[in-house]
Amino acid sequence: MPIVLGIIGAMALIFLLPSNMLSFVSSWAVSLHEVCHGLAALATGGSIVSLDVQWEHGLAMTLGGWYPVVSMAGYVGTAAVGALFFLASVHRWARWTGLIFLTVSTLLLCVHAHFSGAFFFAILVNCLVSACLFIDHKGTSASFFATLLMYPQWIDAQQLLWYQPGQTDAGLLAQHFGAPWLAWPIALVYTFGTALVWFWALKYLWNRRFSSRKSNGAPQVP
């Protein structure tokens, strides 16, 4: 029940708040998006030059690394963070992994990002989410923040598929390959990968809840 309350609370916030106020959510998602780019660069042998976080867009400047992975990490990595928060609502190890990720994210932003209102807000939200994950063991806040991340990812999906995909990470990767016409197919892959991560996380929660209810209703055998 606490997990469901978190999901319902986040969905109510998304549907009730005007879009201009939801830009605060977007700025936090932007920071995660850019940090995922940076982590992918580090993981594939590259380095981070700078991270820029604005209210509704950002830019990660990296050097080296495997660019296809670095490019995909922004969208799919943010979905993976959301999935991790969903898992944190039911698993202690995922909760601590989420805390470690948020700590690393905050450190990377402090070292590499330019100061701005969106930057300070993203740092503030990282601290708030970390505190909630640390204090709340029932999973309400974890599922709340996971669901909240779905809104900016839905906006990203629209931009990838319908609103100038050539100006997104998909377009940049297509230019990297020297084939601008690949922008939409790459955008489709990014969108499908993101949707698959979210679907897996929600399916996992559903199956776990169903199996838990089934086991609780099983007759006791002496």
N, C-alpha and C positions, 0 to 999 in steps of 0.2 A: 504493500500500500504506500509506504513513503516514497518509493521510486516512481510510482504512478503519479503521486501528488507533484513531484518535481517536474515530470514531463508536462502535466496539465498546466502547472504554473507558468512554465516557460512558453507554452503555446498560447496561453491567454495573454501574456505580455507581448508576444509577437503580433497577435491579431488586434490587440487593443491600442497599442502605442502607435502614434503617427510615424511615418517612415523617416522623418527628419530626426526623431529621437532615437530611432533604431540605428542611426549612424554610429552611436556609441558602441553598440554591439559589433558593428562592422570594423571599427578601429581596433578592437581587441582581436578579432579574427584576422585582420590584416597583419598584426604583429606576429601571430602564430604562423601565418602563411609565409612571411618573410624569414622567420626563424627556421622554419622547416627547409626553406631553400638553403639557408646557411649551414644547417646541420647536414644536409645531403652533400653539400660541397666538401665539408670536412670529412664526412664518411667515405667519400670517393677520392680522397687525396688532394683536395683543393683547399682554399682558404677564403675567409670572409673579408671583403674590403670595406663594405659599409652596409647598413640596414636603414632604410628610410620608412617611417611609419606615419601615414596621414589618416584622416578620418575615414576615407573610403577607398584609399589606394595606397600602395607602397612600392618599394623597389629594393631588391637585394642585389648588391654588386659583389660578385664572387670571382675568384681567380683559380683556374684549373678545375680539377674534378671532372666527373663524367656528366656532361651537360644534359643529356636526356633525362638522367635521374634527378639532377638538380632542378630542372624545369618542372618535372612532374611532381616533385616533392611539395610544392606550394599547395596545390589543390588537394591531392590525395593525402598528404601529410596532415593537413588540417582536419580532414575527415578521420584520419587515424587517431588524432588527439581526441576528437569527439567520441570515437569508439572506446578509447581508453577511459574516458570519464564514465561512459556507460558501464564498462567493466568495473570501474572503481566503486560503483554503487552496490556491487555484490561481492567483490574480491578485495581483500586487504592488500595483496601484492600490487594490484592495479592502482589502488589509492596511493601507495608509496611511490610507484613509478610515475604517476601523475604529478606528485609533489616534486620529484626529482626533475621531471621535464620542465615544470613551471619555474623552478629555481634556475636551471640552465638557461631557459628562455629569457628570464629577467637579467641574468648576468650578460648574456650575449647582446641584448638590447642596450644595456648600460654601457658596454664597451664599444659597440659598433654603430649604434643608432644616433641620428641627429635629434637634438632636443626639440620637442614641439608639444602642443597641447595633447595631440593624439598619443604621442610617446608616453607622456606622464600618465595619461588615462590608462593606457595598456599596462604599464607597470603597476598601477593601482589595482586594476582588475586581477592581474596575476597574483598579487598579494592577497586579495579578497578570496579568490578561488582557492588558493593554497590554504588559507585559514579555514575555509568551509570544509575542504577535504580532510584537514587534520582533525577538526572538531566533530564533524557530522559523520558518525559511523553507520547511520541507517541508509545512506545513499540518496537522500532527497536532494541535497545540493549538487551532488555529482550528476544525477540525471537531469537536473534543472539546467546546469551549464552546458551539458552535452547537447540537450535539445535546443538551447539558445544558439549554439553554433550552426544549427541547420539553416537558420535564416540567411546569414551572409553566404553560405555555400549555395543556397538556392539562387541568390542574386548572381553569384559567380557562374552557375550553370547557364543562366539566361544570357550572360555576357559571352560565354564561350560558344554557345550554339546559335544565338540570334543577333547579338549586338556586337558587330565588328570583332570576330574571333582573331583576326589578324593583328589586333593590338593587345592581345593577351599573351600569356606565357606560351600558349600553343602557337601563336603567330611568330614569336621569337624563336621557338625551336624549329619551325618551318624555315625561317630565314637562315638559321644555323645550318640546316641541311641544304640550303640553296634552292629550295622548292617552296615558294610561298603558297602554292595551291594545296600544300599539305596541312595548312592551318586548320581547316574545318575537320578533316579526319583525325588530326591529333587532338583537337578540342573534344571530339566525340569520345576518344579513348580516355581523356582526362575525366570527362563527365561520367562515363560508365564506371571507371575505376573508383571515383568518389562515391557514386551511388551504391556500388557494390560493397564498399566498406561500411557505409551507413546501414545498408540492408542486413549485412552479416551481424552487426552489433545489435540491431533491434530484434532480429530473429533469435540471436543467442539469449537475449533477455526474456523474450516470449517463451522460448523452449524451457528455460530455467524456471520461470514462474509456473509454467504448466506442469513440469515434472515435480516441482515442489508441492503444488496443490494436490497432485495425484498421490504423492507419497504420504502427505498428511491425511488424506482420506482413506488410505489403505487400512484394512482391518488388522488389529494387533493379534499376533499369534503367540500364545504362551509357550 
